[in-house]
Amino acid sequence: MRDGLRFRHLRGCQARRARPGERPGSLAALPDHFRKECRTILGSAAKPSITGGAVWGEGLVQNTERFVLSILRSAASIGLVAANYIEAKRFLLRERRVFGIEAVDRLTGDRFEIRARCTLNATGPWAHHILRQVTGRNPEETPPLLKAIDLIVGRTLFDGYAVGLQSRPTGDGSASKDRGRLYFFVPWRGTTMIGTYYAPYRGAPESASVEEKDIEEFLDGIRGILPEGAITAEDIRFLHFGLLPMNMTTDRSGVASPAGKPWFCDHARIDGIEGLVSIQGVKYTTSRVVAERTVDHISNKIGARKTPCRTGTTAIFGEAGSERGDPAEKENPGNIPDAVRRHLEINYGSESSRILGYAVARPELARTVTGSQEVLRAELVHGIREEMAQSLGDLVFRRTDLGTAGHPGRESLDDCAGIAAGELGWDAQRISRELEKVERSYPGTAILPARQINTVTEPWS
Ligand SMILES: Cc1cc2nc3c(=O)[nH]c(=O)nc-3n(C[C@H](O)[C@H](O)[C@H](O)COP(=O)(O)OP(=O)(O)OC[C@H]3O[C@@H](n4cnc5c(N)ncnc54)[C@H](O)[C@@H]3O)c2cc1C
């Protein structure tokens, strides 16, 4: 019965993250009355064809930026030299062998070489573009990319359940091609994250932006699921936007989708260029195994010690020895409120004590950022001193979660900028430049988008 339900009924309704005590990936409940419950959860989004549903436990990364930082910090703890704002300008090439890169420090303008027996090109959407210098391929031959957009809306939907539903024609006669897509509605930090909308993109990755027609199509697709007016442009607090490799064959409805598997290339085999490997991933969910295969391939290639990559058994930074549990029952030298300590557990795991260390040493850092209920001022200093944050954007989008679910309020940004200025020696002009840049990342207050919004991760930051 479980398998039958898994394959037949889940098509209509997929449900939320695991509640405490439920095993992720398990079918936790299959009662007969669930059809009714499913309809109650879906409300006006329930289609007559729904015959039932199941509670499906699923994982959710609360803070993807801190997840990436944790991986980097794990690697740094065993010898990786991490650097921020260093741009790979060109490959060092001699007699069809790459022996490193010429790099530029984006903060100082200094140029220098980094030499290596094997260079790994893992520059995401830029991977094919940067290669043109060594392969000589012209820009038109570069595979197309896919714009990927998630909307963050200031509404709680579906009673706190995460739900995946297929977009269907609304019958309003509009000619949207944004139909027949699967959209997820995920409760996240007091908002709902809706995604993912995809649109093909050709061009330089740094020029990509979210355009008005993307948002219109996206909202049109949502209208095919939820009743008219349930979500409007005014509900959009923020956009998560980036580029992914595109699947070269679109599905029956003509909707573009991400590539089915990562692109891996040893350029010795394909282009006759030694010392260079490229990898372009598609999903976080498969990134660990992709990294493992890549590391093992390069180790073999350069004849390094034949120890298999240990990523599969290595706890990432913040996870090792992490004692989950109620923070209220743990020691609290800085008298930090429980809600803040829970927030630190979620974002830093077993490394929360680093943040608390700053808070205990400097009581003014034990306060939350103005306007925030959770983000400690100590997190900002930690981000600057231990995680190479160099801009206000680094702090509010890529080190803390202050700005990733919507605008945190001008007083919060002013407070952050003041702390960063003290740490990094910014003058008044620099402070206002930093504030302006962060403000520009948010949707306009008028109907969206008042202008083009570009929230794609900046290269090299
Ligand atoms: C809206 C959206 C939703 C998503 N949702 C999910 C999801 O639910 N589940 C999931 O598993 N995945 C999801 N993904 C995919 C996931 O984000 C990507 O798979 C992942 O980010 C790829 O990581 P990467 O390191 O390969 O590339 P990237 O994250 O693109 O990183 C590449 C890095 O290289 C840097 N770089 C580029 N050129 C240079 C240069 N010349 N010198 C130095 N540095 C350079 C860039 O600045 C960037 O930091 C989503 C993506 C988007 C955009």
The ligand as an SDF file (V2000), in Angstrom:
LIG
                    3D

 53 58  0  0  0  0  0  0  0  0999 V2000
   16.9690   29.9560   -7.3150 C   0  0  0  0  0  0  0  0  0  0  0  0
   17.7550   28.6790   -7.1170 C   0  0  0  0  0  0  0  0  0  0  0  0
   17.2060   27.6350   -6.3790 C   0  0  0  0  0  0  0  0  0  0  0  0
   17.9180   26.4630   -6.1690 C   0  0  0  0  0  0  0  0  0  0  0  0
   17.3520   25.4760   -5.4250 N   0  0  0  0  0  0  0  0  0  0  0  0
   18.0420   24.3370   -5.1880 C   0  0  0  0  0  0  0  0  0  0  0  0
   17.4700   23.3070   -4.3990 C   0  0  0  0  0  0  0  0  0  0  0  0
   16.3500   23.4350   -3.8940 O   0  0  0  0  0  0  0  0  0  0  0  0
   18.1960   22.1810   -4.1970 N   0  0  0  0  0  0  0  0  0  0  0  0
   19.4380   22.0070   -4.7240 C   0  0  0  0  0  0  0  0  0  0  0  0
   20.0320   20.9740   -4.4970 O   0  0  0  0  0  0  0  0  0  0  0  0
   20.0110   22.9690   -5.4920 N   0  0  0  0  0  0  0  0  0  0  0  0
   19.3360   24.1100   -5.7400 C   0  0  0  0  0  0  0  0  0  0  0  0
   19.9010   25.1030   -6.5200 N   0  0  0  0  0  0  0  0  0  0  0  0
   21.2030   24.8160   -7.1870 C   0  0  0  0  0  0  0  0  0  0  0  0
   22.4240   25.1590   -6.3410 C   0  0  0  0  0  0  0  0  0  0  0  0
   22.3610   26.5020   -5.9030 O   0  0  0  0  0  0  0  0  0  0  0  0
   23.6600   24.9910   -7.2440 C   0  0  0  0  0  0  0  0  0  0  0  0
   23.7100   23.6360   -7.6240 O   0  0  0  0  0  0  0  0  0  0  0  0
   24.9640   25.3100   -6.5490 C   0  0  0  0  0  0  0  0  0  0  0  0
   24.9910   26.6340   -6.1280 O   0  0  0  0  0  0  0  0  0  0  0  0
   26.1310   25.0830   -7.5180 C   0  0  0  0  0  0  0  0  0  0  0  0
   27.3160   25.3340   -6.8110 O   0  0  0  0  0  0  0  0  0  0  0  0
   28.6650   25.6240   -7.5730 P   0  0  0  0  0  0  0  0  0  0  0  0
   29.6890   25.8730   -6.5220 O   0  0  0  0  0  0  0  0  0  0  0  0
   28.9280   24.5780   -8.5860 O   0  0  0  0  0  0  0  0  0  0  0  0
   28.3940   26.9550   -8.4130 O   0  0  0  0  0  0  0  0  0  0  0  0
   28.0940   28.4170   -7.8880 P   0  0  0  0  0  0  0  0  0  0  0  0
   27.2880   28.3760   -6.6430 O   0  0  0  0  0  0  0  0  0  0  0  0
   27.5300   29.1540   -9.0610 O   0  0  0  0  0  0  0  0  0  0  0  0
   29.5300   28.9900   -7.5210 O   0  0  0  0  0  0  0  0  0  0  0  0
   30.4880   29.3460   -8.4960 C   0  0  0  0  0  0  0  0  0  0  0  0
   31.3920   30.3900   -7.8630 C   0  0  0  0  0  0  0  0  0  0  0  0
   32.4940   30.6610   -8.7360 O   0  0  0  0  0  0  0  0  0  0  0  0
   32.7720   32.0500   -8.6480 C   0  0  0  0  0  0  0  0  0  0  0  0
   33.5180   32.4780   -9.8600 N   0  0  0  0  0  0  0  0  0  0  0  0
   33.0610   32.5850  -11.1330 C   0  0  0  0  0  0  0  0  0  0  0  0
   34.0470   33.0020  -11.9620 N   0  0  0  0  0  0  0  0  0  0  0  0
   35.1550   33.1710  -11.1980 C   0  0  0  0  0  0  0  0  0  0  0  0
   36.4990   33.5830  -11.4710 C   0  0  0  0  0  0  0  0  0  0  0  0
   36.9160   33.9040  -12.7130 N   0  0  0  0  0  0  0  0  0  0  0  0
   37.3680   33.6670  -10.4290 N   0  0  0  0  0  0  0  0  0  0  0  0
   36.9770   33.3390   -9.1750 C   0  0  0  0  0  0  0  0  0  0  0  0
   35.7320   32.9110   -8.8610 N   0  0  0  0  0  0  0  0  0  0  0  0
   34.8210   32.8330   -9.8620 C   0  0  0  0  0  0  0  0  0  0  0  0
   31.3870   32.6960   -8.5330 C   0  0  0  0  0  0  0  0  0  0  0  0
   31.4730   33.9660   -7.9610 O   0  0  0  0  0  0  0  0  0  0  0  0
   30.6760   31.7180   -7.6030 C   0  0  0  0  0  0  0  0  0  0  0  0
   30.8570   32.0840   -6.2680 O   0  0  0  0  0  0  0  0  0  0  0  0
   19.2200   26.2980   -6.7370 C   0  0  0  0  0  0  0  0  0  0  0  0
   19.7810   27.3560   -7.4830 C   0  0  0  0  0  0  0  0  0  0  0  0
   19.0580   28.5250   -7.6750 C   0  0  0  0  0  0  0  0  0  0  0  0
   19.6870   29.6340   -8.4800 C   0  0  0  0  0  0  0  0  0  0  0  0
  1  2  1  0
  2  3  1  0
  2 52  2  0
  3  4  2  0
  4  5  1  0
  4 50  1  0
  5  6  2  0
  6  7  1  0
  6 13  1  0
  7  8  2  0
  7  9  1  0
  9 10  1  0
 10 11  2  0
 10 12  1  0
 12 13  2  0
 13 14  1  0
 14 15  1  0
 14 50  1  0
 15 16  1  0
 16 17  1  0
 16 18  1  0
 18 19  1  0
 18 20  1  0
 20 21  1  0
 20 22  1  0
 22 23  1  0
 23 24  1  0
 24 25  2  0
 24 26  1  0
 24 27  1  0
 27 28  1  0
 28 29  2  0
 28 30  1  0
 28 31  1  0
 31 32  1  0
 32 33  1  0
 33 34  1  0
 33 48  1  0
 34 35  1  0
 35 36  1  0
 35 46  1  0
 36 37  1  0
 36 45  1  0
 37 38  2  0
 38 39  1  0
 39 40  1  0
 39 45  2  0
 40 41  1  0
 40 42  2  0
 42 43  1  0
 43 44  2  0
 44 45  1  0
 46 47  1  0
 46 48  1  0
 48 49  1  0
 50 51  2  0
 51 52  1  0
 52 53  1  0
M  END
$$$$
